[in-house]
Amino acid sequence: MAFAAAGTGTTTEDYKDGPEGLKYIVTHEGSGPKPARGQKISTSYTLWINSFPGDGPSAKQIDSSRKPLIGDQPFKVRAGVSQVIRGWDLTLLDMMEGESRKIIVPPELGYGDKGVGPIPGKCTLYFEMTLTKVEPAEELAPDAKKWLEEHPL
């Protein structure tokens, strides 16, 4: 059974299958580079549980980089090095700078059986995210290169 996503008439059938059970749909094409593992990036995002808004009354916003009265506060991380949930790492490495996506992250790529804070265990996560900036590549130190080799994504 398909459901409408975010009140736009988009259904889960319109989502593409990503790695390891991720589902995504590109909502805005990017034109910049894709990040490499370890590269510094900035993102903006909103996280819901239960569903995207518009899919029913159960969508509950948990977090967002877009703050009322303040505006967007980009979230900065290094791509693909486990600073964020695995579902994000897999997604960010596949995005181009400027690209926006809606992603559906299964529990095993999110917070697993235990959950965290207001996110219950075994919870599917619903994100709208934009890769806002890919910083220029920098030469990684030998120990950082070794860590990346020893810890494949």
C-alpha positions as CSV (number, residue, x, y, z in Angstrom):
1,M,0.0,0.0,0.0
2,A,1.4,3.4,-0.9
3,F,0.9,6.5,1.2
4,A,1.0,10.2,0.2
5,A,4.3,11.9,1.2
6,A,4.3,15.3,2.8
7,G,0.9,16.3,1.4
8,T,2.3,16.6,-2.1
9,G,0.6,13.7,-3.7
10,T,4.0,11.9,-3.7
11,T,3.7,8.2,-2.7
12,T,6.2,5.8,-1.3
13,E,6.2,4.2,-4.8
14,D,7.8,7.5,-6.1
15,Y,10.7,7.0,-3.7
16,K,13.9,5.5,-5.0
17,D,15.5,2.6,-3.1
18,G,18.8,3.7,-1.6
19,P,21.5,1.6,0.1
20,E,20.6,-0.7,3.0
21,G,16.9,0.0,3.0
22,L,16.9,3.8,2.7
23,K,14.2,5.4,0.6
24,Y,14.6,8.8,-0.9
25,I,13.3,11.3,-3.4
26,V,15.2,14.3,-4.8
27,T,13.1,17.4,-4.2
28,H,15.8,19.8,-5.6
29,E,18.6,18.9,-7.9
30,G,22.1,20.0,-6.9
31,S,24.9,21.2,-9.2
32,G,27.9,21.1,-6.9
33,P,30.3,18.4,-6.0
34,K,29.6,15.2,-4.0
35,P,31.6,15.0,-0.8
36,A,34.3,12.4,-0.2
37,R,34.5,10.5,3.1
38,G,36.1,12.8,5.7
39,Q,35.3,16.0,3.8
40,K,33.7,18.8,5.8
41,I,30.1,19.6,4.8
42,S,27.1,21.7,6.0
43,T,23.5,20.6,5.9
44,S,20.1,21.9,6.8
45,Y,17.4,19.4,7.9
46,T,14.1,18.8,9.7
47,L,13.4,15.4,11.4
48,W,10.0,13.9,12.0
49,I,8.9,10.6,13.4
50,N,5.8,8.6,12.4
51,S,5.5,10.2,9.0
52,F,6.1,13.4,7.0
53,P,3.7,16.2,7.7
54,G,0.6,16.0,5.6
55,D,0.5,12.2,5.7
56,G,-1.8,12.3,8.7
57,P,-2.1,13.6,12.2
58,S,0.7,11.5,13.6
59,A,3.7,13.4,12.1
60,K,5.8,14.8,15.0
61,Q,8.7,17.1,14.4
62,I,11.6,16.2,16.6
63,D,14.4,18.5,15.5
64,S,15.4,21.0,12.8
65,S,18.3,23.2,11.9
66,R,15.7,25.8,10.8
67,K,14.9,27.7,13.9
68,P,12.0,30.2,14.3
69,L,13.3,33.8,14.6
70,I,16.9,32.7,14.0
71,G,16.7,31.1,10.6
72,D,18.7,28.2,9.3
73,Q,21.6,27.1,11.5
74,P,23.6,24.8,9.2
75,F,24.7,21.5,10.8
76,K,28.4,20.9,10.1
77,V,29.9,17.4,10.0
78,R,32.5,15.4,8.2
79,A,30.8,13.1,5.6
80,G,31.0,9.3,6.0
81,V,32.9,9.1,9.3
82,S,30.1,8.1,11.7
83,Q,29.5,11.5,13.3
84,V,25.8,11.1,12.4
85,I,23.5,8.2,12.0
86,R,24.4,5.7,9.3
87,G,21.3,6.7,7.2
88,W,22.7,10.2,7.0
89,D,26.2,9.1,6.1
90,L,25.0,6.9,3.3
91,T,22.7,9.7,2.0
92,L,25.2,12.6,2.3
93,L,27.9,10.7,0.3
94,D,25.4,10.3,-2.6
95,M,24.2,13.9,-2.7
96,M,25.5,16.9,-4.7
97,E,26.0,20.3,-3.1
98,G,22.7,22.2,-3.3
99,E,20.6,19.0,-3.5
100,S,17.6,18.5,-1.3
101,R,16.0,15.2,-0.5
102,K,13.3,13.6,1.5
103,I,14.6,10.4,3.1
104,I,13.0,7.6,5.0
105,V,15.5,6.0,7.4
106,P,14.7,2.5,8.7
107,P,15.5,2.0,12.4
108,E,18.6,0.0,11.8
109,L,20.2,3.0,10.0
110,G,18.9,5.4,12.7
111,Y,18.8,4.9,16.4
112,G,18.1,1.1,16.4
113,D,16.2,-0.8,19.0
114,K,16.9,1.6,21.9
115,G,16.1,5.0,20.4
116,V,17.4,8.3,21.9
117,G,15.7,11.1,23.7
118,P,12.2,11.6,22.3
119,I,12.8,9.1,19.5
120,P,11.5,5.6,20.6
121,G,13.3,2.4,19.8
122,K,12.6,0.7,16.4
123,C,11.5,4.1,15.0
124,T,11.6,5.0,11.3
125,L,12.9,8.5,10.8
126,Y,11.6,11.0,8.2
127,F,14.0,13.8,7.1
128,E,13.9,16.7,4.7
129,M,17.6,17.6,4.2
130,T,19.7,19.8,2.0
131,L,23.5,19.5,1.4
132,T,24.2,23.2,1.6
133,K,28.0,23.3,1.3
134,V,30.8,21.0,0.5
135,E,34.0,22.5,1.8
136,P,37.1,22.4,-0.4
137,A,38.9,19.1,0.0
138,E,41.9,19.1,2.3
139,E,44.8,16.7,2.6
140,L,44.0,14.3,5.5
141,A,46.7,13.4,8.0
142,P,48.1,9.9,7.7
143,D,46.3,8.7,10.8
144,A,43.0,10.0,9.4
145,K,43.6,8.1,6.2
146,K,44.4,5.0,8.1
147,W,41.2,5.3,10.2
148,L,39.2,5.6,7.0
149,E,40.8,2.5,5.6
150,E,40.2,0.6,8.8
151,H,36.6,1.7,9.1
152,P,34.8,1.4,5.8
153,L,31.3,2.8,5.7
